[in-house]
Amino acid sequence: MANDDEDTRFLVQEALREVGVATRSEFVENGEQVLDYLYCRGRYAGASNWHRPDLILLDLNMPRLDGREALILIKSDPDLQHIPVVIMTTSHRSGDILHSYRLGANSFISKPVTFEGLVEVMKILCQYWFEIVSLPLDDR
């Protein structure tokens, strides 16, 4: 998950724990860091516990490299473009929704305002992406 808000990252982590789905999660603060993670560079260079994500949760409004710019770079790279990217942001603007899908987002979710709502969203999100959908295997 790439989100610059520390509280949001913490709440998503807690919601995932409450859902009880066994996932390996990595949390970063901006688009630059998500790309560093995906390309195993910077603090992720040579990381022994690195794994290609099955799903990326991406906020739109972050410092350095925002979610829109990160989405463009992810979806333009043949080695990364198959990874589903779910935009999870505070925006409800139809322009943000349409633009995100045009850039290649696989889903757009407006963040729930309550923790209970977040738990429900994470439950449905995990069920859909990890139990219902068939994701491509990483053949590396």
C-alpha positions in Angstrom: 0.0 0.0 0.0 1.2 3.5 -0.9 -0.3 6.2 1.2 1.4 9.2 2.8 -1.0 9.3 5.8 0.5 7.3 8.7 -2.9 6.9 10.4 -4.4 5.5 7.2 -1.6 3.0 6.8 -2.0 1.9 10.5 -5.8 1.6 10.1 -5.5 -0.5 6.9 -3.0 -2.8 8.6 -5.3 -3.2 11.6 -8.3 -3.8 9.3 -6.3 -6.5 7.5 -5.5 -8.2 10.8 -9.2 -8.0 11.8 -10.3 -9.6 8.5 -7.9 -12.5 9.3 -6.7 -13.0 5.7 -3.1 -14.2 5.7 -1.4 -11.5 3.5 2.2 -10.2 3.4 1.9 -6.5 3.3 4.3 -3.7 2.7 3.4 -0.1 3.4 5.2 2.9 1.8 4.6 6.6 2.0 4.6 7.8 -1.7 4.8 6.9 -5.3 8.6 7.0 -5.3 8.8 4.4 -2.6 6.3 2.1 -4.3 8.5 2.2 -7.4 11.6 1.6 -5.3 9.9 -1.4 -3.9 8.7 -2.7 -7.2 12.2 -2.3 -8.8 14.1 -3.5 -5.7 16.1 -0.3 -5.4 16.9 2.2 -2.6 16.2 0.6 0.8 14.7 -2.4 -1.0 17.8 -3.3 -3.0 18.9 -6.8 -2.1 16.1 -7.3 0.4 15.8 -11.0 1.2 12.1 -10.8 2.1 11.1 -9.0 -1.1 8.1 -10.4 -3.0 6.3 -9.1 -6.1 2.9 -7.8 -4.9 -0.3 -9.5 -6.0 -2.1 -6.2 -5.5 -1.2 -2.6 -5.1 -3.4 -0.2 -3.0 -2.5 3.3 -4.2 -3.5 6.7 -2.9 -3.9 9.5 -5.4 -2.6 12.5 -3.5 0.9 11.9 -2.1 4.1 13.9 -2.1 7.1 13.4 -4.4 5.4 11.2 -6.9 1.6 11.1 -6.7 -0.6 8.1 -7.3 -1.5 9.2 -10.8 2.1 9.4 -11.8 3.0 6.1 -10.2 0.0 4.4 -11.9 1.2 5.6 -15.3 4.7 4.2 -14.6 3.4 0.9 -13.3 1.0 0.3 -16.2 3.5 1.3 -18.8 6.1 -1.3 -17.7 5.5 -4.7 -19.2 7.0 -6.4 -16.1 4.6 -4.6 -13.8 1.4 -3.8 -15.7 -0.2 -7.2 -14.9 -0.3 -6.3 -11.1 -3.8 -5.1 -10.2 -3.8 -1.5 -8.9 -6.7 -0.4 -6.7 -6.9 3.3 -6.1 -8.0 3.9 -2.5 -8.4 7.6 -1.8 -10.5 10.1 0.0 -11.7 11.5 -3.4 -15.2 11.0 -4.6 -14.7 13.2 -7.7 -16.0 11.7 -10.9 -13.0 13.2 -12.7 -10.6 11.4 -10.4 -12.5 8.1 -10.9 -12.6 8.4 -14.7 -9.0 9.6 -15.0 -7.8 6.7 -12.8 -9.5 4.1 -14.9 -8.2 5.8 -18.1 -4.6 5.4 -16.6 -5.2 1.7 -16.1 -6.5 1.4 -12.5 -8.3 -1.9 -11.9 -10.6 -0.5 -9.2 -11.4 2.8 -7.5 -12.5 2.9 -3.8 -13.3 6.0 -1.8 -12.0 5.4 1.7 -14.7 4.6 4.2 -15.0 7.2 7.1 -15.3 4.6 9.9 -13.0 1.8 10.9 -15.9 -0.7 10.6 -16.4 0.4 7.1 -12.7 0.0 6.4 -12.8 -3.5 7.8 -15.7 -4.4 5.5 -14.0 -2.9 2.5 -10.8 -4.8 3.2 -12.8 -8.0 3.7 -14.5 -7.7 0.3 -11.3 -6.5 -1.4 -9.3 -9.5 -0.1 -12.1 -11.9 -0.9 -12.4 -10.6 -4.5 -8.7 -10.3 -5.3 -7.4 -13.3 -3.4 -10.2 -15.8 -3.5 -12.4 -15.1 -6.6 -10.1 -13.6 -9.2 -7.4 -15.6 -10.9 -4.1 -13.6 -10.7 -1.1 -14.3 -13.0 1.7 -16.2 -11.3 5.1 -14.5 -11.1 7.3 -16.9 -13.1 10.6 -15.4 -12.0 
